[in-house]
Amino acid sequence: MGRKFFVGGNWKCNGTSDEVKKIVTWLNEAEVPSEDDVEVVVSPPFVFLSLVKTLLRSDFAIAAQNCWVRKGGAFTGEISAEMLINLGIPWVILGHSERRLLLNETNEFVGDKVGYALTQGLKVIACVGETLEQRESGSTMAVVAAQTKSIAEHISNWSNVVLAYEPVWAIGTGKVATPAQAQEVHSELRKWLHENVGPEVAASTRIIYGGSVNGANCKELAAKPDVDGFLVGGASLKPEFIDIIKSSTVKKST
Ligand SMILES: O=C(CO)COP(=O)(O)O
């Protein structure tokens, strides 16, 4: 079964309403491969979700960058999965390393969130990835397997899940993983899914790479067999994001 190439743009905590309108304008004007060949999802900050939803072309989808772990209520400052569904937002990014490291989100908490978001009908981009210290001590696979296990325990239907491998040392640093490094972890993650979830889920789940992806390095990464797309930070705020979307064509020729 073919895995449709997936390109996500994580805008993080960036942008004014004028800047957001400008980004949407160049996204709307871009000529990109058909939605049969590439799935594009952009993730603005919560406060701009409605604005982007009103303006964005219909072949691109929208993701929130987080949501609360369970049903809404007395949780000041949080946004619930139900609210996202109510706004017509189909996707949410969960377990991003910036939230794990800066806001102390644990594997268990991320797993709970993934489970709850899925039960509410959201599709989830679930993020995993090791720090530089963990990589250098040789524990990359143990770390990403433990993160994936906590997530997998809460998933009964994988068709609404994309797994994002984002090595922390590559995020926002300009230090991209080499295509071989990305392929190695992606193929290990697919093997983990094969052994712990099942062969069909392993074959059909998109595993995307994030960490300093840009217009210049995306094609080489996209050419790797287990790289099914990207989660892009900084470069998703710039027109080179279109080149990253177009790197999906590399798959058709391989
Ligand atoms: O964290 C990321 C996407 O979620 C990657 O960020 P950069 O592309 O800015 O390194």
The ligand as an SDF file (V2000), in Angstrom:
LIG
                    3D

 10  9  0  0  0  0  0  0  0  0999 V2000
   10.3120   21.4330   15.1510 O   0  0  0  0  0  0  0  0  0  0  0  0
   10.2170   21.3830   13.9370 C   0  0  0  0  0  0  0  0  0  0  0  0
    8.9240   21.0900   13.2780 C   0  0  0  0  0  0  0  0  0  0  0  0
    7.9690   20.6870   14.2030 O   0  0  0  0  0  0  0  0  0  0  0  0
   11.3790   21.6300   13.0680 C   0  0  0  0  0  0  0  0  0  0  0  0
   11.7600   22.9410   13.2020 O   0  0  0  0  0  0  0  0  0  0  0  0
   12.8670   23.5640   12.2000 P   0  0  0  0  0  0  0  0  0  0  0  0
   12.4410   23.1420   10.8090 O   0  0  0  0  0  0  0  0  0  0  0  0
   12.7740   25.0580   12.3930 O   0  0  0  0  0  0  0  0  0  0  0  0
   14.1670   22.9740   12.5810 O   0  0  0  0  0  0  0  0  0  0  0  0
  1  2  2  0
  2  3  1  0
  2  5  1  0
  3  4  1  0
  5  6  1  0
  6  7  1  0
  7  8  2  0
  7  9  1  0
  7 10  1  0
M  END
$$$$
